[in-house]
């Protein structure tokens, strides 16, 4: 690997470290979302839920970007199963909160 590729590889590793921290923040948001039990607070939970939904979409795009660059630099392609797991676990909560929020608008 030449110097430019080494620098690019180092930047990629730094970005992956930041993404790990971001993923921890996403997990914290999900922990808060799982505490949704009071319909009177649905607006607040809806905001957090929508934010997390956007974060996860961005996260999947980020992983794709990492993987393309890893292939380009002939590095081992990283896997992020915790992102998929978080997304899968979050989906029913997102659906519930979204449905509740939308239904409350008509009450």
C-alpha positions as CSV (number, residue, x, y, z in Angstrom):
1,X,0.0,0.0,0.0
2,X,1.5,3.4,-1.0
3,X,1.5,6.4,1.3
4,X,-1.7,7.9,-0.1
5,X,-3.5,4.6,0.4
6,X,-2.1,4.3,3.9
7,X,-3.4,7.7,4.7
8,X,-6.8,6.9,3.2
9,X,-6.9,3.6,5.2
10,X,-6.1,5.5,8.4
11,X,-8.9,8.0,7.7
12,X,-11.3,5.1,7.1
13,X,-10.3,3.5,10.4
14,X,-10.9,6.9,12.2
15,X,-14.3,7.2,10.5
16,X,-15.2,3.6,11.6
17,X,-14.2,4.4,15.2
18,X,-16.5,7.5,15.1
19,X,-19.3,5.3,13.6
20,X,-18.9,2.9,16.5
21,X,-19.5,5.8,18.9
22,X,-22.5,6.9,16.8
23,X,-23.9,3.4,17.0
24,X,-23.7,3.5,20.8
25,X,-25.7,6.7,20.7
26,X,-28.3,5.0,18.5
27,X,-28.5,2.2,21.0
28,X,-29.1,4.7,23.8
29,X,-31.9,6.3,21.8
30,X,-33.5,2.9,21.3
31,X,-33.3,2.2,25.1
32,X,-35.2,5.4,25.7
33,X,-37.8,4.5,23.0
34,X,-38.4,1.1,24.6
35,X,-39.7,3.1,27.6
36,X,-42.7,4.4,25.7
37,X,-45.8,3.6,27.7
38,X,-47.6,6.9,28.1
39,X,-49.7,8.0,25.1
40,X,-49.6,11.6,26.3
41,X,-45.9,11.6,25.5
42,X,-46.2,10.2,22.0
43,X,-45.1,13.4,20.4
44,X,-41.8,13.4,22.2
45,X,-41.3,9.7,21.5
46,X,-42.2,10.3,17.8
47,X,-39.5,12.9,17.5
48,X,-36.9,10.5,19.0
49,X,-38.2,7.6,16.9
50,X,-38.0,9.6,13.6
51,X,-34.6,10.8,14.5
52,X,-33.4,7.2,15.1
53,X,-35.0,6.0,11.9
54,X,-33.0,8.7,10.0
55,X,-29.8,7.8,11.9
56,X,-30.2,4.1,11.0
57,X,-30.7,4.9,7.3
58,X,-27.6,7.1,7.4
59,X,-25.8,4.3,9.2
60,X,-26.6,1.7,6.5
61,X,-25.3,4.2,3.9
62,X,-22.2,4.7,5.9
63,X,-21.5,1.0,6.1
64,X,-21.9,0.7,2.3
65,X,-19.4,3.5,1.9
66,X,-17.0,1.8,4.3
67,X,-17.3,-1.5,2.4
68,X,-16.7,0.2,-1.0
69,X,-13.6,1.9,0.3
70,X,-12.4,-1.3,2.0
71,X,-12.7,-3.2,-1.3
72,X,-10.9,-0.4,-3.1
73,X,-8.0,-0.6,-0.6
74,X,-8.1,-4.4,-0.7
75,X,-8.9,-4.4,3.1
76,X,-11.1,-6.9,4.9
77,X,-14.7,-5.8,4.5
78,X,-16.1,-4.8,7.9
79,X,-19.4,-6.2,9.0
80,X,-21.8,-4.4,11.3
81,X,-24.3,-6.9,12.5
82,X,-25.3,-4.8,15.4
83,X,-26.6,-2.1,13.0
84,X,-29.0,-4.7,11.4
85,X,-29.9,-6.1,14.8
86,X,-30.7,-2.7,16.1
87,X,-32.8,-1.8,13.1
88,X,-34.7,-5.1,13.3
89,X,-35.4,-4.6,17.0
90,X,-36.4,-1.0,16.5
91,X,-38.9,-1.5,13.7
92,X,-41.8,-2.7,15.8
93,X,-41.4,0.2,18.2
94,X,-41.1,2.7,15.3
95,X,-44.3,1.3,13.7
96,X,-46.1,1.4,17.1
97,X,-45.1,5.0,17.9
98,X,-45.8,6.2,14.3
99,X,-49.2,4.6,14.3
100,X,-50.0,6.0,17.7
101,X,-48.9,9.5,16.8
102,X,-50.8,9.5,13.6
103,X,-53.9,8.1,15.3
104,X,-53.7,10.7,18.0
105,X,-53.8,13.5,15.4
106,X,-57.4,12.5,14.6
107,X,-58.6,12.4,18.2
